[in-house]
Amino acid sequence: MTFIIRSALVKNRSLWLPGLSAVRAISSPGGPTPPFTTLSVSQPATAVTHIELHRPEKRNAMNKAFWREMVECFTQIAEDPDCRVVVVSGAGDVFTAGIDLMDMASEVLQPEGDDMARTSWNMRRIIAKYQETFSVIERCPKPVVVAVQGACVGGGVDLITACDIRLCTQDAWFQVKEVDIGLAADVGTLQRLPKVIGSRSLVNELALTARKMYADEAKESGLVSRVFPDKEAMLAGALEMAGEIAGRSPVAVQGTKVNLIYSRDHSVAEGLNYMRFFVNEAYWERPHGPVFLFIGGEGPISEFNVLAGHHVDMAEEHGALLVALEHRFYGESINKDGLETENLGDLSSQQALADVAEFHQYISDRFDLSDKNTWISFGGSYAGALSAWLRGKFPHLVYGAVASSAPVKAKLDFSTFNKVVGLSLADEDVGGSDKCVGDVWEAFAAVEAALFAGNATEVGKDFGCCEIPENLEDQIEVMQSLADIVMGTVEYNEEGGILTIEEICKIMTNETETYDSETEAYDRLIKLVQIYRATGEEPCLDASHKQTIQDLSDTNLDSAYNGERQWYYQTCTEFGFFQTCEDASCPFSRMLTLQAQTDLCPEVFNIPQHSLPGHIAFTNKYYGGDHPDTDRVLYVNGDIDPWHELSVLEEDLDKEDKDMAILIKGTSHCADMNPGGAADRPALKQARKAIERKVAKWLKEAAWKLVG
């Protein structure tokens, strides 16, 4: 058997689809668009947002309001699913005269402060605020096309160098003006301009002499890519270009922008070593055999992912080429500075899909594949959702997708997770009982009562805590650590975990000969924790909120392998999935609140709690929640697994190539993905047969369509 192990090449290549027709030039006839006072915002074409600097009577000079409003505007645009590309222009005869010194003199030239130290500190704060005005343009995932006419002075150069594509008129000129007024260009020009035009000598000349650069020189040096005879022609060209970009896959376009910016700021070697992948050619029937793509999720991948598993068994049957791609931010694919908070901005499901699209192209080139090679994608958990979304957003890349235990619906307060945990603990088919649930609830109530009674030292010793949980935050950590033992066991029941539901329930209900029948539920929970720690070789039970913050804030790559920091970031920015215990269906402590879990978002990542509902709403709007805009996707779940609550559980009969759903009785998270075993439950064996029939049907259909 042969397999290839090497880093995947990321080629920064977008996926081109049929373009839109050119859109006509426009310019806002009215004033600024409320609530803005310096900007006019419109949508001249589908998925295209036009932002016009709108202070023509002041030559679009940048006053205090402008610096704030640009941040607000681009923050909104970044999260607006109806916007795919942005065009920035200036009202009147000039693009911008730069900083409005009359309005900003007190802040820029005379910052507050009673002494030099305080004055300098305030100046640093002011500069950082102004830098954000243009950095937000660069961070915006939507491509930004800027159109410049007439003068572009000082802050205008800062603005345009943060944009992705720059166009200008024949009468345009550019000037790094700051040295003429006794300032250094410190809000982006000196950092971005050298990378835009490539000549350090020319940058030095422009910055040190403050001379003007006219349109022809700007094009020759690479500052702009096209020059137009007048403003009307330039706006027409800008909007036509924006329309073409908007007509392509938004995920591919936005992923390409992210990759381009990354490549600009990193070496070629770093850019080419973004992601690990594995290939197994042993079963492949060249040259037209299918391709089975295994998508990596919130953890590392290995050779195992192309050597074993249900998808590998099917690959052998169908003569498929096996490929597995690791997620850019997990496992060994993450870059050396990838865990820094500012770099986590590139961590998203959309970027992951764009990476898969690029990988698809790379593998197609590497193995000389064509449309005769039918692709099927596979993934479990988060990667299961990616598999489904890949089919929904890139239907031309994969013919069908298997999405195992895929939580496709984002949910802020995932209280139903623990509701299913309780139901699973009561399920007699997997070794549970009503008494088991009751005894678990009683045990947690006893621990909670002991803490509230001031017996934290006793609780800490009883459960082998790493430290005594003296304060409320640490006591919540103890309750979470205890709940995690039961929650994790249910999620991965009979799939190689430390314990099973049956074993937990035997301990908690005194059904073993090991424990005295008179033992209280509190003491039985102590025994459960002792067994868990001994089997899992855990030295102590986590009980420190400070340590949790420290662990999640650790940007050392040695700590990145488990993916906890990255995954918590995605829960704050995309998914929620906070497993709370604030209703009667939860068998654990009511101390496990939504507030306690979302507090970590601002503490660790500086993500405001009030922004979380908007993030979750965007994810569901973009992908469709538990009614995703997909077809030819097979959603597979186990009814013991709490994550099935956020997946697709019913077939959509209204679709021609309808999705299919399988809910497997008595099975847990991603159980169907494992190789078959003699001890597997009958329902699991039947589900694997159903998956095999569906994959075989897809491959036959694809072959028929090629012939037809």
C-alpha positions as CSV (number, residue, x, y, z in Angstrom):
1,M,0.0,0.0,0.0
2,T,1.3,3.4,-0.8
3,F,0.3,6.7,0.6
4,I,1.6,10.3,0.2
5,I,2.2,12.5,3.2
6,R,3.2,16.1,2.6
7,S,1.9,19.6,3.2
8,A,-0.9,20.7,0.9
9,L,-0.2,23.6,-1.5
10,V,-2.5,26.6,-1.2
11,K,-2.4,28.3,-4.6
12,N,-4.6,31.3,-3.8
13,R,-6.8,30.4,-6.8
14,S,-10.4,31.5,-6.8
15,L,-13.2,29.5,-8.4
16,W,-14.6,31.4,-11.4
17,L,-18.3,31.1,-12.2
18,P,-20.3,32.9,-15.0
19,G,-20.0,36.6,-14.4
20,L,-22.6,39.3,-14.1
21,S,-23.1,42.0,-16.7
22,A,-21.5,45.3,-16.3
23,V,-23.3,47.7,-14.0
24,R,-23.6,51.4,-14.8
25,A,-21.7,54.1,-13.0
26,I,-23.4,55.8,-10.1
27,S,-22.7,58.5,-7.7
28,S,-24.9,59.5,-4.8
29,P,-27.1,62.5,-5.6
30,G,-28.0,63.1,-2.0
31,G,-26.0,63.5,1.2
32,P,-24.6,61.0,3.7
33,T,-26.7,57.9,4.5
34,P,-28.0,58.0,8.1
35,P,-26.8,57.2,10.7
36,F,-23.5,58.2,9.0
37,T,-22.6,61.9,8.6
38,T,-19.5,61.4,6.4
39,L,-20.4,58.3,4.3
40,S,-23.0,57.5,1.7
41,V,-23.8,53.8,1.5
42,S,-25.8,52.2,-1.4
43,Q,-26.2,48.9,-3.2
44,P,-25.9,49.7,-7.0
45,A,-26.0,46.0,-8.0
46,T,-26.8,42.6,-6.4
47,A,-24.3,41.8,-3.6
48,V,-22.3,45.0,-4.3
49,T,-22.0,47.8,-1.6
50,H,-20.9,51.2,-2.7
51,I,-19.3,53.5,0.0
52,E,-18.8,57.1,-1.0
53,L,-16.7,59.5,1.2
54,H,-19.3,62.3,1.3
55,R,-17.9,65.6,2.4
56,P,-17.4,67.2,-1.0
57,E,-17.6,70.7,0.4
58,K,-14.6,69.8,2.5
59,R,-12.8,67.9,-0.2
60,N,-13.8,64.7,1.7
61,A,-11.4,65.6,4.5
62,M,-11.3,63.1,7.3
63,N,-12.9,64.5,10.4
64,K,-13.4,62.9,13.8
65,A,-16.8,61.3,12.7
66,F,-15.2,59.8,9.7
67,W,-12.6,57.8,11.7
68,R,-15.4,56.3,13.8
69,E,-17.9,55.7,11.0
70,M,-15.6,53.8,8.8
71,V,-15.0,51.2,11.5
72,E,-18.8,51.0,12.2
73,C,-19.6,50.7,8.4
74,F,-17.0,48.0,7.6
75,T,-17.8,46.0,10.7
76,Q,-21.4,45.8,9.5
77,I,-20.4,45.0,6.0
78,A,-18.1,42.1,7.2
79,E,-21.2,40.4,8.7
80,D,-23.7,41.3,6.0
81,P,-24.5,38.1,3.9
82,D,-26.0,40.3,1.2
83,C,-22.7,42.0,0.5
84,R,-20.0,40.1,-1.4
85,V,-17.8,43.0,-2.6
86,V,-17.3,46.7,-1.7
87,V,-16.5,49.7,-3.9
88,V,-15.1,52.8,-2.2
89,S,-15.1,56.2,-3.9
90,G,-15.2,59.9,-3.1
91,A,-17.9,62.5,-3.9
92,G,-16.9,65.5,-5.9
93,D,-13.7,66.3,-7.8
94,V,-11.2,64.8,-5.4
95,F,-11.0,61.5,-3.5
96,T,-9.8,63.0,-0.2
97,A,-7.7,65.9,1.1
98,G,-6.6,63.7,4.0
99,I,-7.0,64.6,7.7
100,D,-9.3,67.5,8.5
101,L,-6.7,69.5,10.5
102,M,-9.3,72.1,11.5
103,D,-11.5,69.5,13.1
104,M,-8.8,67.3,14.5
105,A,-6.0,69.7,15.5
106,S,-6.7,69.4,19.2
107,E,-6.6,65.7,19.1
108,V,-3.7,65.1,16.7
109,L,-1.4,68.1,17.4
110,Q,-2.3,68.8,21.0
111,P,-3.3,65.5,22.8
112,E,-4.5,65.7,26.4
113,G,-2.0,65.2,29.2
114,D,-0.5,67.1,32.1
115,D,3.0,65.8,31.5
116,M,5.0,64.2,28.7
117,A,4.2,60.7,29.8
118,R,0.4,61.1,29.9
119,T,0.5,63.1,26.6
120,S,2.5,60.3,24.9
121,W,0.1,57.6,26.3
122,N,-2.9,59.5,25.0
123,M,-1.2,60.0,21.6
124,R,-0.6,56.3,21.4
125,R,-4.2,55.5,22.1
126,I,-5.4,58.0,19.5
127,I,-3.0,56.6,16.8
128,A,-4.2,53.0,17.6
129,K,-7.8,54.2,17.1
130,Y,-7.0,55.7,13.8
131,Q,-5.0,52.6,12.6
132,E,-8.2,50.6,13.3
133,T,-10.1,52.7,10.8
134,F,-8.1,51.3,7.9
135,S,-7.2,47.9,9.4
136,V,-10.9,47.1,9.5
137,I,-10.9,47.4,5.7
138,E,-8.1,44.9,5.3
139,R,-9.7,42.5,7.8
140,C,-13.1,42.7,6.1
141,P,-13.5,39.3,4.3
142,K,-15.2,41.0,1.4
143,P,-12.9,42.3,-1.4
144,V,-12.7,46.1,-1.5
145,V,-12.2,48.0,-4.8
146,V,-11.3,51.7,-4.3
147,A,-11.7,54.3,-7.1
148,V,-9.6,57.5,-6.8
149,Q,-10.1,60.7,-8.7
150,G,-8.2,63.9,-8.3
151,A,-6.2,64.3,-5.0
152,C,-5.5,61.4,-2.7
153,V,-3.5,63.0,0.2
154,G,-2.2,61.8,3.5
155,G,-4.8,59.6,5.1
156,G,-6.2,58.8,1.7
157,V,-3.0,56.9,0.9
158,D,-3.5,55.0,4.2
159,L,-7.0,54.1,3.2
160,I,-6.3,52.9,-0.4
161,T,-3.3,50.8,0.6
162,A,-5.7,48.8,2.9
163,C,-7.9,48.1,-0.1
164,D,-7.6,45.1,-2.4
165,I,-7.8,46.6,-5.8
166,R,-7.0,50.3,-6.6
167,L,-8.2,52.2,-9.7
168,C,-7.8,55.8,-10.6
169,T,-8.5,58.5,-13.2
170,Q,-6.0,60.2,-15.4
171,D,-6.0,63.3,-13.3
172,A,-5.4,61.5,-10.0
173,W,-2.4,62.2,-7.9
174,F,-1.2,60.7,-4.6
175,Q,0.8,62.3,-1.8
176,V,2.2,61.0,1.5
177,K,1.9,64.5,3.0
178,E,2.6,63.9,6.7
179,V,6.2,65.2,6.8
180,D,5.0,68.6,5.5
181,I,3.0,69.1,8.6
182,G,5.5,67.6,11.1
183,L,3.9,64.2,11.4
184,A,4.9,60.6,10.6
185,A,2.5,58.5,8.4
186,D,1.7,56.1,11.2
187,V,-1.7,54.7,10.5
188,G,-0.8,52.3,7.8
189,T,1.0,53.9,4.8
190,L,4.6,53.1,5.9
191,Q,3.6,49.5,6.7
192,R,1.5,48.7,3.6
193,L,2.9,50.9,0.8
194,P,6.2,49.0,0.6
195,K,4.3,45.8,0.0
196,V,2.0,47.4,-2.5
197,I,4.6,48.9,-4.9
198,G,7.6,46.8,-4.0
199,S,10.3,49.5,-4.3
200,R,11.7,50.5,-0.9
201,S,13.6,53.3,-2.6
202,L,10.5,54.8,-4.2
203,V,8.5,54.5,-0.9
204,N,11.3,56.3,1.0
205,E,11.3,59.0,-1.7
206,L,7.6,59.6,-1.5
207,A,7.4,59.5,2.3
208,L,10.5,61.7,2.9
209,T,9.9,64.3,0.2
210,A,6.1,64.4,0.3
211,R,6.2,64.8,-3.5
212,K,3.2,64.0,-5.7
213,M,2.9,60.8,-7.6
214,Y,0.6,61.1,-10.7
215,A,-1.5,58.5,-12.3
216,D,0.9,57.1,-14.9
217,E,3.6,56.6,-12.3
218,A,1.1,55.1,-9.9
219,K,0.2,52.5,-12.5
220,E,3.8,51.8,-13.5
221,S,4.8,51.3,-9.8
222,G,1.8,49.1,-9.1
223,L,-0.1,51.4,-6.7
224,V,-3.1,51.2,-9.1
225,S,-3.9,48.5,-11.6
226,R,-6.0,50.5,-14.1
227,V,-6.2,54.2,-15.1
228,F,-9.5,55.6,-16.6
229,P,-10.0,58.9,-18.6
230,D,-12.5,60.3,-16.1
231,K,-14.5,59.6,-13.0
232,E,-17.6,58.3,-14.8
233,A,-15.6,55.7,-16.7
234,M,-13.7,54.8,-13.6
235,L,-16.9,54.2,-11.6
236,A,-18.3,52.2,-14.4
237,G,-15.2,50.0,-14.5
238,A,-15.1,49.6,-10.7
239,L,-18.7,48.5,-10.5
240,E,-18.3,46.2,-13.5
241,M,-15.3,44.6,-11.8
242,A,-17.2,44.4,-8.5
243,G,-20.1,42.7,-10.3
244,E,-17.8,40.1,-11.7
245,I,-16.4,39.3,-8.3
246,A,-19.8,39.2,-6.7
247,G,-20.9,36.6,-9.3
248,R,-18.3,34.1,-8.1
249,S,-18.5,31.8,-5.0
250,P,-18.4,34.1,-2.0
251,V,-16.6,31.5,0.1
252,A,-13.9,31.0,-2.5
253,V,-13.5,34.7,-3.1
254,Q,-13.3,35.6,0.6
255,G,-11.0,32.6,1.3
256,T,-8.7,33.8,-1.5
257,K,-8.5,37.3,0.0
258,V,-7.5,35.8,3.3
259,N,-4.9,33.6,1.7
260,L,-3.5,36.6,-0.3
261,I,-3.1,38.7,2.7
262,Y,-1.5,35.8,4.6
263,S,0.9,35.2,1.8
264,R,1.8,38.9,1.7
265,D,2.8,38.9,5.3
266,H,4.6,35.5,5.4
267,S,7.3,33.6,3.6
268,V,6.5,31.4,0.6
269,A,7.5,28.3,2.8
270,E,5.0,29.3,5.4
271,G,2.3,29.8,2.8
272,L,2.9,26.4,1.3
273,N,2.8,24.6,4.6
274,Y,-0.6,25.7,5.7
275,M,-2.2,22.3,5.8
276,R,-1.4,18.6,6.1
277,F,-3.0,16.0,3.9
278,F,-2.8,12.3,3.4
279,V,-3.4,10.2,0.3
280,N,-4.0,6.5,-0.2
281,E,-3.9,5.3,-3.8
282,A,-4.0,1.6,-3.0
283,Y,-7.6,1.0,-4.1
284,W,-7.8,3.6,-6.8
285,E,-8.9,2.4,-10.2
286,R,-7.0,4.8,-12.5
287,P,-7.8,7.0,-14.2
288,H,-11.5,7.5,-13.6
289,G,-12.1,6.0,-10.2
290,P,-14.0,8.2,-7.7
291,V,-12.4,10.3,-5.0
292,F,-13.4,10.0,-1.4
293,L,-12.5,13.1,0.6
294,F,-12.2,12.9,4.4
295,I,-12.5,16.4,5.9
296,G,-10.6,17.1,9.1
297,G,-12.4,19.0,11.9
298,E,-11.5,20.4,15.3
299,G,-8.6,18.0,15.9
300,P,-5.6,16.5,14.1
301,I,-5.7,14.0,11.3
302,S,-3.3,11.1,10.6
303,E,-2.6,8.3,8.2
304,F,-5.4,6.4,10.0
305,N,-7.9,8.6,8.2
306,V,-7.0,7.1,4.8
307,L,-6.2,3.6,6.1
308,A,-9.2,2.7,8.2
309,G,-12.9,3.6,8.7
310,H,-16.2,3.0,7.0
311,H,-15.3,5.4,4.2
312,V,-12.1,3.4,3.6
313,D,-14.1,0.1,3.4
314,M,-16.3,1.7,0.7
315,A,-13.3,3.1,-1.1
316,E,-11.9,-0.4,-1.5
317,E,-15.3,-1.6,-2.9
318,H,-15.6,1.3,-5.4
319,G,-11.9,1.7,-6.4
320,A,-11.7,5.2,-5.0
321,L,-8.7,7.5,-4.4
322,L,-8.7,8.4,-0.7
323,V,-7.6,11.9,0.4
324,A,-7.8,13.5,3.9
325,L,-7.3,17.2,4.6
326,E,-6.4,18.6,8.0
327,H,-8.1,21.9,9.1
328,R,-5.8,24.9,8.8
329,F,-6.2,25.8,12.5
330,Y,-6.0,22.3,14.1
331,G,-3.4,19.6,14.4
332,E,0.0,20.2,12.9
333,S,-1.3,22.5,10.1
334,I,-1.6,25.6,12.3
335,N,1.2,28.1,11.8
336,K,3.6,29.2,14.5
337,D,1.7,32.4,15.2
338,G,-1.7,31.0,14.3
339,L,-3.0,31.0,17.9
340,E,-2.5,34.7,18.4
341,T,-5.8,36.4,18.8
342,E,-5.3,38.7,15.9
343,N,-4.6,35.7,13.6
344,L,-7.6,33.8,14.8
345,G,-9.7,36.2,12.8
346,D,-8.9,33.9,9.9
347,L,-10.4,30.9,11.7
348,S,-13.9,30.3,10.4
349,S,-16.0,27.6,8.7
350,Q,-16.1,29.7,5.6
351,Q,-12.3,29.8,5.4
352,A,-12.3,26.0,6.0
353,L,-14.6,25.5,3.0
354,A,-12.4,27.7,0.8
355,D,-9.4,25.7,1.8
356,V,-11.2,22.5,0.8
357,A,-12.0,24.0,-2.5
358,E,-8.3,24.9,-3.1
359,F,-7.3,21.4,-2.0
360,H,-9.8,20.0,-4.5
361,Q,-8.0,21.9,-7.3
362,Y,-4.6,20.8,-6.1
363,I,-5.5,17.1,-6.0
364,S,-7.2,17.4,-9.4
365,D,-4.0,18.9,-10.8
366,R,-1.7,16.5,-9.0
367,F,-3.5,13.4,-10.2
368,D,-4.7,14.7,-13.5
369,L,-8.4,14.3,-12.5
370,S,-11.4,15.3,-14.7
371,D,-15.2,15.5,-14.4
372,K,-15.1,11.7,-14.8
373,N,-13.8,11.4,-11.3
374,T,-16.8,11.7,-8.9
375,W,-16.0,13.2,-5.6
376,I,-17.8,12.2,-2.3
377,S,-17.0,14.0,0.9
378,F,-17.1,12.6,4.4
379,G,-16.8,14.2,7.8
380,G,-17.9,13.8,11.4
381,S,-19.0,16.4,14.0
382,Y,-17.8,19.9,13.0
383,A,-16.2,18.3,9.9
384,G,-19.6,16.6,9.3
385,A,-21.2,20.0,9.0
386,L,-18.3,21.1,6.7
387,S,-19.0,18.1,4.5
388,A,-22.7,19.1,4.2
389,W,-21.9,22.8,3.7
390,L,-19.3,21.9,1.1
391,R,-22.0,20.2,-0.9
392,G,-24.3,23.2,-0.4
393,K,-21.8,26.0,-1.2
394,F,-19.6,24.2,-3.7
395,P,-22.1,21.7,-5.4
396,H,-19.9,21.5,-8.5
397,L,-17.0,20.0,-6.5
398,V,-18.6,17.1,-4.7
399,Y,-21.4,15.0,-6.1
400,G,-22.6,13.8,-2.7
401,A,-21.7,14.2,1.0
402,V,-22.0,12.1,4.1
403,A,-22.4,14.2,7.2
404,S,-22.0,12.2,10.4
405,S,-23.2,13.7,13.7
406,A,-23.1,17.1,12.0
407,P,-24.4,20.1,14.1
408,V,-25.5,22.2,11.2
409,K,-27.6,24.5,13.4
410,A,-25.8,27.1,15.5
411,K,-27.3,27.6,18.9
412,L,-26.2,30.0,21.6
413,D,-27.8,28.2,24.6
414,F,-27.5,24.5,23.8
415,S,-29.5,23.4,26.9
416,T,-30.9,20.4,25.0
417,F,-27.5,18.8,25.0
418,N,-27.9,18.0,28.7
419,K,-31.6,17.1,28.2
420,V,-30.4,14.3,25.8
421,V,-27.7,13.3,28.3
422,G,-30.5,12.8,30.9
423,L,-32.6,10.8,28.5
424,S,-29.6,8.7,27.5
425,L,-28.8,7.9,31.1
426,A,-32.4,6.7,31.5
427,D,-32.3,4.6,28.3
428,E,-32.4,0.9,29.4
429,D,-31.2,-0.2,25.9
430,V,-27.8,1.3,26.7
431,G,-27.6,0.3,30.3
432,G,-29.4,3.3,31.8
433,S,-32.4,3.7,34.1
434,D,-34.6,6.3,35.6
435,K,-32.9,5.5,38.9
436,C,-29.6,6.3,37.4
437,V,-30.7,9.8,36.3
438,G,-32.3,10.4,39.7
439,D,-29.1,9.4,41.5
440,V,-26.9,11.5,39.3
441,W,-29.2,14.5,39.9
442,E,-29.2,13.8,43.7
443,A,-25.4,13.6,43.8
444,F,-24.9,16.9,42.0
445,A,-27.5,18.5,44.3
446,A,-25.5,17.3,47.3
447,V,-22.2,18.7,45.9
448,E,-23.9,22.0,45.3
449,A,-25.4,22.0,48.8
450,A,-22.0,21.3,50.3
451,L,-20.4,24.2,48.4
452,F,-23.2,26.6,49.4
453,A,-22.8,25.5,53.0
454,G,-19.2,26.6,53.0
455,N,-17.6,23.2,52.8
456,A,-15.4,23.9,49.8
457,T,-12.3,22.4,51.4
458,E,-14.1,19.1,52.0
459,V,-15.5,19.0,48.5
460,G,-12.0,19.7,47.1
461,K,-10.5,16.9,49.0
462,D,-13.4,14.4,48.3
463,F,-13.1,14.8,44.6
464,G,-9.3,15.2,44.3
465,C,-9.5,18.7,43.0
466,C,-6.3,20.4,41.8
467,E,-6.9,23.1,44.3
468,I,-9.6,24.1,46.8
469,P,-12.5,25.8,45.1
470,E,-12.9,28.8,47.5
471,N,-14.7,31.3,45.2
472,L,-17.8,31.0,43.1
473,E,-16.0,30.9,39.8
474,D,-13.8,27.9,41.0
475,Q,-16.9,26.2,42.3
476,I,-18.5,26.4,38.9
477,E,-15.4,24.9,37.5
478,V,-15.7,21.9,39.8
479,M,-19.3,21.4,38.8
480,Q,-18.4,21.6,35.2
481,S,-15.5,19.1,35.6
482,L,-17.9,16.7,37.3
483,A,-20.5,17.1,34.6
484,D,-17.9,16.7,31.8
485,I,-17.2,13.2,33.0
486,V,-20.9,12.1,32.5
487,M,-21.4,14.3,29.4
488,G,-18.4,12.9,27.6
489,T,-19.3,9.4,28.5
490,V,-22.7,9.7,27.0
491,E,-21.5,11.5,23.9
492,Y,-19.0,8.7,23.1
493,N,-20.8,5.8,24.7
494,E,-19.3,2.4,23.6
495,E,-16.9,4.2,21.3
496,G,-13.6,3.7,23.2
497,G,-14.2,6.2,26.0
498,I,-13.0,5.7,29.6
499,L,-16.4,4.6,30.8
500,T,-19.8,3.7,29.3
501,I,-23.3,4.7,30.3
502,E,-23.9,1.2,31.7
503,E,-20.7,1.4,33.9
504,I,-21.6,4.9,35.2
505,C,-25.1,3.8,36.1
506,K,-23.9,0.7,37.9
507,I,-21.7,2.8,40.0
508,M,-24.3,5.5,40.7
509,T,-27.1,3.1,41.5
510,N,-25.0,0.7,43.6
511,E,-25.5,-2.2,41.2
512,T,-22.0,-3.5,41.8
513,E,-20.7,-5.6,44.7
514,T,-17.9,-3.2,45.2
515,Y,-19.8,-0.5,47.1
516,D,-22.0,-0.6,50.3
517,S,-25.7,-0.4,49.5
518,E,-26.1,2.3,52.1
519,T,-23.7,4.6,50.3
520,E,-25.1,8.1,49.6
521,A,-25.3,9.4,46.1
522,Y,-22.6,12.0,47.0
523,D,-20.2,9.2,47.9
524,R,-21.0,7.2,44.8
525,L,-20.1,10.2,42.7
526,I,-16.8,10.4,44.6
527,K,-16.2,6.7,43.6
528,L,-17.1,7.5,40.0
529,V,-14.6,10.3,39.9
530,Q,-11.9,8.1,41.5
531,I,-12.4,5.4,38.9
532,Y,-12.5,7.9,36.1
533,R,-9.3,9.6,37.2
534,A,-7.5,6.3,37.8
535,T,-8.5,4.9,34.4
536,G,-7.7,8.1,32.5
537,E,-4.6,8.8,34.6
538,E,-5.8,12.2,35.6
539,P,-3.7,13.5,38.5
540,C,-6.5,15.7,39.8
541,L,-9.9,17.3,39.0
542,D,-9.8,20.8,37.4
543,A,-11.2,23.4,39.8
544,S,-9.6,26.7,38.9
545,H,-11.2,29.3,36.8
546,K,-7.9,31.2,36.6
547,Q,-6.3,28.0,35.2
548,T,-9.1,27.7,32.6
549,I,-8.5,31.3,31.4
550,Q,-4.8,30.6,31.3
551,D,-5.2,27.4,29.3
552,L,-7.5,29.0,26.8
553,S,-5.2,32.0,26.5
554,D,-2.1,29.9,25.8
555,T,-0.8,30.6,22.3
556,N,2.1,28.2,22.5
557,L,1.8,25.7,19.7
558,D,2.7,22.9,22.1
559,S,-0.7,23.5,23.7
560,A,-2.5,23.8,20.4
561,Y,-2.8,20.1,19.6
562,N,-6.0,19.5,21.6
563,G,-7.7,22.5,19.8
564,E,-9.4,23.9,22.9
565,R,-8.4,27.5,22.3
566,Q,-9.4,27.4,18.6
567,W,-12.7,25.6,19.2
568,Y,-13.8,28.0,22.0
569,Y,-13.0,30.9,19.6
570,Q,-15.3,29.3,17.0
571,T,-18.1,28.9,19.6
572,C,-17.8,32.6,20.4
573,T,-17.7,33.8,16.7
574,E,-19.9,31.3,14.9
575,F,-21.7,28.5,16.7
576,G,-22.5,29.0,20.3
577,F,-23.0,25.4,21.4
578,F,-22.8,26.4,25.1
579,Q,-24.0,23.4,27.0
580,T,-25.9,24.9,29.9
581,C,-27.9,23.5,32.8
582,E,-30.5,26.1,33.7
583,D,-33.7,24.1,33.1
584,A,-35.4,21.1,34.8
585,S,-34.3,18.6,32.2
586,C,-30.6,18.9,33.1
587,P,-29.3,16.2,35.6
588,F,-26.4,18.4,36.8
589,S,-26.0,21.7,38.7
590,R,-27.9,24.9,37.9
591,M,-24.6,26.7,38.4
592,L,-23.7,25.8,34.8
593,T,-25.2,28.9,33.3
594,L,-25.0,30.5,29.9
595,Q,-23.5,33.6,31.5
596,A,-20.6,31.6,33.1
597,Q,-19.7,30.1,29.7
598,T,-20.0,33.2,27.6
599,D,-18.0,35.3,30.1
600,L,-14.9,33.5,28.6
601,C,-15.5,35.1,25.2
602,P,-14.5,38.7,26.3
603,E,-12.1,37.4,28.9
604,V,-10.0,35.3,26.5
605,F,-10.7,36.8,23.0
606,N,-12.0,40.3,23.7
607,I,-15.2,39.3,21.9
608,P,-18.2,41.2,23.5
609,Q,-20.9,39.0,24.8
610,H,-23.6,41.2,23.2
611,S,-22.2,40.2,19.8
612,L,-22.7,36.5,20.2
613,P,-26.4,36.3,19.2
614,G,-25.6,38.2,16.0
615,H,-22.8,35.7,15.2
616,I,-25.1,32.7,15.7
617,A,-27.8,34.3,13.6
618,F,-25.4,35.0,10.7
619,T,-24.2,31.4,10.7
620,N,-27.8,30.1,10.5
621,K,-28.7,32.5,7.9
622,Y,-25.6,31.7,5.8
623,Y,-25.9,27.9,6.0
624,G,-29.7,27.5,6.7
625,G,-29.6,26.1,10.2
626,D,-31.3,22.7,10.5
627,H,-33.0,23.3,7.2
628,P,-29.8,23.8,5.2
629,D,-29.8,24.7,1.5
630,T,-28.3,21.3,0.5
631,D,-29.2,18.4,-1.6
632,R,-27.7,14.9,-2.0
633,V,-26.4,15.0,1.6
634,L,-26.8,12.0,3.9
635,Y,-27.1,13.1,7.5
636,V,-26.3,10.3,9.9
637,N,-26.8,10.6,13.7
638,G,-27.1,8.4,16.8
639,D,-30.0,9.1,19.2
640,I,-27.8,8.7,22.3
641,D,-25.5,11.5,21.0
642,P,-26.7,14.9,22.3
643,W,-25.4,16.6,19.1
644,H,-28.2,15.0,17.0
645,E,-30.5,17.8,18.3
646,L,-28.7,20.3,16.0
647,S,-28.5,18.1,12.9
648,V,-31.0,17.2,10.2
649,L,-33.2,14.3,11.3
650,E,-35.9,14.2,8.5
651,E,-35.7,13.9,4.8
652,D,-36.7,16.9,2.6
653,L,-39.2,15.3,0.3
654,D,-39.7,18.6,-1.7
655,K,-36.2,18.3,-3.3
656,E,-35.5,16.4,-6.5
657,D,-32.1,15.2,-5.2
658,K,-33.3,15.2,-1.6
659,D,-31.2,14.9,1.4
660,M,-31.5,11.7,3.4
661,A,-31.5,11.3,7.2
662,I,-30.6,8.3,9.3
663,L,-31.1,8.3,13.1
664,I,-29.4,5.2,14.6
665,K,-31.0,3.8,17.8
666,G,-28.7,3.3,20.7
667,T,-25.5,4.8,19.1
668,S,-23.4,7.7,19.9
669,H,-21.3,10.4,18.3
670,C,-19.9,9.5,14.9
671,A,-20.2,5.8,15.6
672,D,-21.1,5.1,11.9
673,M,-17.6,6.3,10.8
674,N,-15.7,3.6,12.5
675,P,-14.9,0.3,10.9
676,G,-17.5,-2.4,11.4
677,G,-17.1,-4.7,14.4
678,A,-18.8,-8.0,15.5
679,A,-20.0,-6.3,18.7
680,D,-21.8,-3.4,16.9
681,R,-25.5,-2.9,17.6
682,P,-27.8,-4.2,14.9
683,A,-29.1,-0.7,14.2
684,L,-25.6,0.5,13.6
685,K,-24.9,-2.4,11.2
686,Q,-28.1,-1.6,9.3
687,A,-27.2,2.1,9.1
688,R,-23.8,1.4,7.6
689,K,-25.6,-0.8,4.9
690,A,-27.9,2.2,4.2
691,I,-24.9,4.5,3.8
692,E,-23.2,2.0,1.5
693,R,-26.3,1.8,-0.7
694,K,-26.6,5.6,-0.9
695,V,-22.9,6.1,-1.9
696,A,-23.2,3.4,-4.5
697,K,-26.3,5.0,-5.9
698,W,-24.6,8.4,-6.1
699,L,-21.7,6.9,-8.0
700,K,-24.0,5.2,-10.5
701,E,-26.0,8.4,-11.0
702,A,-22.9,10.4,-11.7
703,A,-21.7,7.8,-14.2
704,W,-25.1,7.8,-16.0
705,K,-25.1,11.6,-16.2
706,L,-21.7,11.6,-17.8
707,V,-22.8,9.0,-20.4
708,G,-26.1,10.8,-21.0
